[in-house]
Amino acid sequence: MTARLALRGTVAAACLALIAAARAETATSASGFNVPRSATARLDFSLSIQKFLFFGVGASPWPAQSNAVGTVRFVLAPSIPPAGVAPVAGSRQPLDWPGGAPVFAVTASDHVLPVEVRSNAGPIAIRAEASTPLSNGSHTIPMSEITIASSNPGLPAPPVPASGIGGAAIVAGTGFSSLVTLQKASWTFGYANSASRSAGSYTGVLRFTASTP
């Protein structure tokens, strides 16, 4: 019986302490009979709005999220100048050739991708990182040969570095004193083809990162 009474007393004390902690400011006003009275009590408020950032490159429009990684493809096909005649596949195929170096035309596929940025944290910085170079065995091509053109000046594409992390492209805010950012664009990827390369299939990875201030 004693233990049960002690337990009840502890619970009651805890409940009273909780009620006291939950109370706001109080005031009492007293005066003579038929005299107007007033009392004031203040209440503080705290509101926390956290930052959020949505960034998508490829077929993942808001609010969808996907871990699928798209692939941009370029094919370089040679032609013989000055007429631009494509060589015929096979061995010992006849072809008029004045002796000039062949010209390689670039054909791209899956190279126009939707891009979207949403945030409530003000201007957004986007950077490109060449996490793995374009490589074919021992042969490599600097990732800076990849070019990007944006359809929206408000959502510019970042410069592509030869390796490592490149400089930032700043996406300006669109509303509420530039605190809210909502930008969409199409990024068109290309291959600069600025130098002759060894034949083969080259693969590499380019990573984009968006960050808030």
Number of C-alpha atoms within 10 A of each C-alpha: 6 6 8 8 9 11 12 11 12 11 11 12 12 12 12 12 11 11 10 10 9 9 9 10 10 10 9 9 9 10 9 7 6 6 7 9 10 9 9 9 9 8 8 6 4 4 5 5 6 7 10 10 14 17 21 22 18 19 15 16 17 12 9 9 12 10 6 9 10 12 12 15 14 17 13 14 13 16 17 19 16 13 10 13 15 15 16 11 7 6 6 7 8 8 11 10 14 10 9 9 12 17 17 16 14 14 13 16 12 13 18 17 17 17 22 18 21 21 21 21 18 21 19 24 17 23 20 22 21 21 15 15 19 22 16 15 10 5 13 15 18 16 23 17 16 18 16 17 16 20 15 14 13 18 23 22 27 22 19 25 19 17 16 14 18 18 14 19 18 18 21 20 21 17 12 10 8 13 14 18 21 17 20 19 20 21 22 18 21 20 18 11 13 7 7 8 10 10 9 10 12 15 16 16 13 18 13 18 14 18 16 14 7
